[in-house]
């Protein structure tokens, strides 16, 4: 839309100089970490709930799209304004409002960075467990909007399991609370859970009450190498069936290992096969016992087994694991990692089949694929990489990603376990959900009748 003098005047009444229509700034807000692009018309930087409410009321009255943005680390185009309009940069709302250790919870604004929250909690003996790979930069608001998770959700769950209450601005500017500080409530619909994972399509989060948990006394890390990814998948199923619940359970295929060793030759990792990293935590005795049980379960399937010797070695391995996606360029500097088909998930017993089928898809389309991820919860990250200057490789990439998504659904799984749907995967929502997707449409229409909140997302 052309810059509107009336809107500029009204927005400056609310935000002062925290309004921008500069082409260079608009461009900076036209993408996230995905390949999705969309140019906003106005960039707005609110600092409190009242400002957000007034902005949204103005947007509602004038039927202007509103897209909320945190740190822009999303991989599905969720924070990209594909329909233009307002972008709300929530990074300035970054206060830890309350540390309520007696009630084992905190109250935060949406712009708080996860790692910074945990830095504050650590001296108190607590932490906020969901830990996506972008935890050093991602915001709590974004994590709630996408139900983010990471390596430790096997034991600790996803963001969804830690939200007690949300302060939310609705599409017409009204402000509501969806829950309370209570541990439980049986009164009415669970609006908190409805808002979690809604990707900004139902309301805008301006504050959250979060449950926190005590830090474990110690962690142990078992590295198990297998002849193939399929054997690795079977070992994971067998481990869980034995009663062990690791705090993290990650797969690194042999391509991933090659990348990591080029990134840091000093890393102590197995020299062959596909590797599973089993982390267990608890007291010294319980963690030691669980690690021994993991090694016993895997002994008949693994090529090699190793227990990490120190906290420093564990920290080094986990730091490398977080960088594996970005470090893929070390394998072939002429190719780039493209985030499509990268976040599928299946029931645990289907993990070996998913690994097998992804390998066949990689061979069918002659595209190298690096397989890694949170195999303990069925979430596989498939890293496809191409020469972005070759159109033919883009064509093969899109076809391969489409087949990966459809394979996950066929196996009873999902097209996104943690990265979200955004604008990248909306075309699969009806296929995955069937008639239930129409119910989602009805909810969207009821809460956002003019369709201004993050339009073009979730296939809605």
C-alpha angles and dihedrals in degrees: 000000000000115000106275117215092206093053092046090052093048093046092050090052086060103035108018109208093350089098122094136186094165109139091225092053093044088054091053089059095046097093145025126201091300132079092256117114134191131152120228122216096214133021113209128188112198121187102194145022095261091058092049090050093051092047093050092047089054091048091048093051091050097035094238120161115247121203120183121214133190119170096332093237094131120125101205105056093257095141095042115109096227090169096042119228125109125356113198111207102204096182091104091063093076107133126132094222099189139004103203102179093163089063092035095238145099134214115219142170118242097254095064112121113233097229091048090053090051091048088058093046098046098077087051091055097249140101143188100240109206105097118180118188089257094056092126090065112011120105129234091236091056092046091055094044091055100030088239124200140161145180099335101047089099089080104013103039131223132301088275091071094059105048116100101166139006130199104214136184110217126216093269094049099261116141121223139169115228099198142350142242090273119120089227141004133182095190115117135316118342098244092169092064091044091057095046108091094011091117096223094302096115104033145336118260113225101165138008137197109214133193114230130196136211117269113252116249095234145351132216127198125208119192114202123184121203136192091242142003088251091059088047090054091051090051091054092052090047092049094053091044088057090062100256114131108194119206086227133011115184134175124213114182121211092267090055090050090052091052093049094049091052089048092051118004090190093066112120100229133139113276097223145030133017115312135219119198110207114191120188127182142186132088119350092260098043093046092048091049093049092049091052090050092051090052091049093050093048097042095092094049106034130089089209140359129202135175114215108248102216147010089253092056091048091049091050093051094047091047089053091047090056090055099045095101094051094041093060090099087074087071095057119356091198092065133067131212111246117200102225126116085009105124111047124145136194138180110284096252089057094056095098091049092049092051091049094049094046089054090051091049090051090053094043093057095034092236121139110237128194113204121204138130148098097330091166090073096035094258113138124187112207113197110204115183132189145167097268092206092065113082092196090060090052089054092052091044093055092047092050093048091050090053092048091053093048092046091055091052091047089054091054094262142114138264089227129029098173115343095072135231101264113150093318102071106022092114090068099052097090091045092052098041105029113188091358089071090066088057088055089053090052091051091049091051092049096051098033107028094168094047095232100135112094095322119200095038135113090018089283 
